[in-house]
Each structure stands twice: as C-alpha cells, then as structure tokens.
C-alpha cells in the first residue's frame, strides 16, 4: 500500500473512448477478477463505468502480476497502462496494464457472487450499492433528478423550499410523524403543497423538491416512510392546463433517460418499449369512465379488463406446467454422470433463471384471481386500490390520467367541479405495467367558505389553517399543481419489484439501518 502519487491525473471510465491508444491512469475498485496461466483479468469500476484490465508479465512484470493475483473483490487500486480498442469488451476498450498499486485491501467482502436473500442485502445496503445493478439504478435516478430540474427551470418555474417541520397536516393526521419543536407539537412534513400555493401567489410558478414523511405501517412494495417529492404549483392554471404540464414534464424526463441511460437500462434488463410509447399522448378519462373499464363494462381498444385477466390466468397456468417440465428435464440431465463442467454450469444457470420465472408466474397466479374479484366487486364512489390501478393500467402502454374524482375520497383543498359538485377536480396519473399512482394533483379550491366547510368535514383544526385561508382572502386566483414521488417514478422507469431499490438508503416500516 504505502503513499500514493497523485501527480498523474486519472481518467474516468466513462470517458475512455476518447483515449484509445494512449497511456492512461485508472483509479477504482476490483469488481471482478479471473485468472489464467500467466494472466489476470480485472474488471475495474470507478463509479462512472466498468472496464476490463489485463495484467501479464509481458506488459507489466512478474511483481505486478503477482500483486494482481492477490487482488480481492472491492480492493481499491490504481492502474497504469495502454488503452486499446476491443469491441468484444465492456465499453469497447481494454487496458493493457503496465503497473498497479493498491490503495486499500478488501478482505472477505461480505457480498459474494452467490445469491443472497433480500434482508441480508438490505442489512448490507452500504455495500450493496456497489453492485452493478444498484449502480445502474442510482445513475438512472440521478438522470431523472437532473431532468426534473431541467424541465421546470426551462419552463420558467422558480425552485423554492417548503419547511420540513410543520404545525399542521396537509391531508389528515393519521400518517404523521410527531416530534417536539422546542416544547411545541410539530410534525414532519407529508407534503410541501400548501406552502407551495403560498409561494406560487408570490412567484407565479414554483416547484419544491424535498423529503417528505408518511408514518404508514405498511410493508407493501410501494411504500416508504421517507421519500422525495416534486411539487409544482402554478397560478392561473386549471385542471386541464395542470394535466398538460404533468404530461410534458413526465415525457421530458423519460426522453432524457432514454437518451442518457441506454447502458444502465441495458444493465438492469429494462425493456424500454413502454418508456418509448409513453412519449406519446397520455389517455385521459374521468373517474366514471375508469370505473366502467375496471368493472369490464367498457372495453379499451377492443380489450375487456375482466376477459383479459381470465385469459392471462389460463396462460400462466399453462406456463407453470411448462416451466416445471423444463426444470425437471435439466435437473435430470445434470444428474447423469459424465457431463462436462461447462455444460453443467450452463444448465445450472438456466435452472436458476427458470426457477425465478416460476416464482414470478406463481405470484401472478396468486394475484390475478384477487384482481378479478376486486374489479368485479368495485363499489362506485370508492378510491382506487392497488388492484384497481393494476387492472386498468394493464390495458395501456403508457401512463393514464384519471380526473374528476368523488370529492369524499380526495383532499380537502381540491376544487369542486363547477358543473357537478359531486366531483373534485383532482387528477391521478397511473403508471402502466401495474405500477399504479405516481402523480396526484389537481385544481385548488378558491372559494373561502367551501374551503372552510371542507376543513371542518375532514376534522382538521381551523386555527392551524388560517394562514392558508389568507391565500383566498388576499387576491385569490385559479391555481393548480401536483406531487410526484421520485422513488415511485424511479421504480416504474427501472421496472423494479420493490421501491426499496429506488433510493440509496430506504427508510420504511421496520427498516432504520444502515
């Protein structure tokens, strides 16, 4: 180890294509390593990408070759060498190492190449972040964050910040984290939206981007206790202009991800066809129409929700039989003596994948009957649950906007439809592929007395909202906005099975460490 010489500037892996046939310095960690006679192949990662580095006695010397042979997973190193083009390798290049040194030895790295359970990986989240898949997800998350700011700044919005400590609830008190604020009762913010309205009355168009907290004792794949929200608010906007903004915003983000994260999307095995189709116009429908579709009373492009689910159930049943047969066939082959090691490994890998496919199919076989039952029994006037969102989004290849909801199931601050007071001018954006709600928003109520009555109806303390009511007393204007949960968007874009992989260190019911 010893002291390191930083006089030579290192090159980042993501920029190697512009240094072919040059001598370069790379610094990073050993992601993988394999050896042959007189040769060591090191896969180096530096946070920007991965590259294969080759160490031989001919290009380096015996001392460096012996050092390379001792390298363990996640040892940090500095490599000097000649960069050569090689289309067969990662990134189309390969480093022929001439010398190497070690920064920090990694002994008995706990996340080995073998399969680990999710709880073990969550306990090792500080190290799991280094894996190829998690690295790719975090880079996609970064691109999404950057493109969010890019869109709003480009559209003339001002970024402003809402407080995290609040004295009042935004949408009720049942899911608030209570805390002490110098002897006074306070809560961690559920949303910056109410403050966003005040800031929009000052600036015209604003957006907040910060942490929010929900004390829901839920362990579903969609729930976090701490997550990041993007909440724009716009003066002189109605619900339809709001929906235009949501659509333009989401399409801008998806376009940037498709442009900038091709390699990362490939790394996580994401089929981008749905992301590409989402660059087209989003279907918009009222709550009434959405209910008819869910219950199978109205088809979408000739497809009926109930019939399609029943067909999918039959397909899954047949697929399960097929998977069981192939797994048994391959296991029987391996059991016969004399099979070559390479063929055994190939079949073992295939069996592992088939068992994962089987697990996915079995999950569908558990879920689909519940979705069918939920759809058939849906009661008009209720909010959508996860099953209902899944039923409707399966019929579309892009996000769906559902607006004009029964006012009883929506937040107190949403404006009533002026032509039918049964409905609130709220909008939910439901992501396809069963991911459900990623955006909730709508037009805000401007009538002072109606807003007062809704605060009473929701059993909220009137005095805590006097400042909010002032926004209607002093120059009120039509205005609208929405909230998008960053982690839910990342989860859909990356097609993750659980939201916990969408944030570096998830905080959710039962998880406070590391």
C-alpha positions, 0 to 999 in steps of 0.5 A: 500500500504505502503513499500514493502519487497523485501527480498523474491525473486519472481518467474516468471510465466513462470517458475512455473512448476518447483515449484509445491508444494512449497511456492512461491512469485508472483509479477504482475498485476490483469488481471482478477478477479471473485468472489464467496461466500467466494472466489476470483479468480485472474488471475495474469500476470507478463509479462512472463505468466498468472496464476490463484490465489485463495484467501479464508479465509481458506488459507489466512484470512478474511483481505486478502480476503477482500483486494482481493475483492477490487482488480481492473483490472491492480492493481499491487500486490504481492502474497504469497502462495502454488503452486499446480498442476491443469491441468484444469488451465492456465499453469497447476498450481494454487496458493493457496494464503496465503497473498497479498499486493498491490503495486499500485491501478488501478482505472477505467482502461480505457480498459474494457472487452467490445469491443472497436473500433480500434482508441480508442485502438490505442489512448490507445496503452500504455495500450493496450499492456497489453492485452493478445493478444498484449502480445502474439504478442510482445513475438512472435516478440521478438522470431523472433528478437532473431532468426534473430540474431541467424541465421546470427551470426551462419552463420558467418555474422558480425552485423554492423550499417548503419547511420540513417541520410543520404545525399542521397536516396537509391531508389528515393526521393519521400518517404523521410523524410527531416530534417536539419543536422546542416544547411545541407539537410539530410534525414532519412534513407529508407534503410541501403543497400548501406552502407551495400555493403560498409561494406560487401567489408570490412567484407565479410558478414554483416547484419544491423538491424535498423529503417528505414523511408518511408514518404508514405501517405498511410493508407493501412494495410501494411504500416508504416512510421517507421519500422525495417529492416534486411539487409544482404549483402554478397560478392561473392554471386549471385542471386541464392546463395542470394535466398538460404540464404533468404530461410534458414534464413526465415525457421530458424526463423519460426522453432524457433517460432514454437518451442518457441511460441506454447502458444502465437500462441495458444493465438492469434488463429494462425493456424500454418499449413502454418508456418509448410509447409513453412519449406519446399522448397520455389517455385521459378519462374521468373517474366514471369512465375508469370505473366502467373499464375496471368493472369490464363494462367498457372495453379499451381498444377492443380489450375487456379488463375482466376477459383479459385477466381470465385469459392471462390466468389460463396462460400462466397456468399453462406456463407453470406446467411448462416451466416445471417440465423444463426444470425437471428435464435439466435437473435430470440431465445434470444428474447423469454422470459424465457431463462436462463442467461447462455444460453443467454450469450452463444448465445450472444457470438456466435452472436458476433463471427458470426457477425465478420465472416460476416464482414470478408466474406463481405470484401472478397466479396468486394475484390475478384471481384477487384482481378479478374479484376486486374489479368485479366487486368495485363499489362506485364512489370508492378510491382506487386500490392497488388492484384497481390501478393494476387492472386498468393500467394493464390495458395501456402502454403508457401512463393514464390520467384519471380526473374528476374524482368523488370529492369524499375520497380526495383532499380537502383543498381540491376544487369542486367541479363547477358543473357537478359538485359531486366531483373534485377536480383532482387528477391521478396519473397511473403508471402502466405495467401495474405500477399504479399512482405516481402523480396526484394533483389537481385544481385548488379550491378558491372559494373561502367558505367551501374551503372552510366547510371542507376543513371542518368535514375532514376534522382538521383544526381551523386555527392551524389553517388560517394562514392558508385561508389568507391565500383566498382572502388576499387576491385569490386566483385559479391555481393548480399543481401536483406531487410526484414521488421520485422513488415511485417514478424511479421504480416504474422507469427501472421496472423494479419489484420493490421501491426499496431499490429506488433510493440509496438508503430506504427508510420504511416500516421496520427498516432504520439501518444502515 
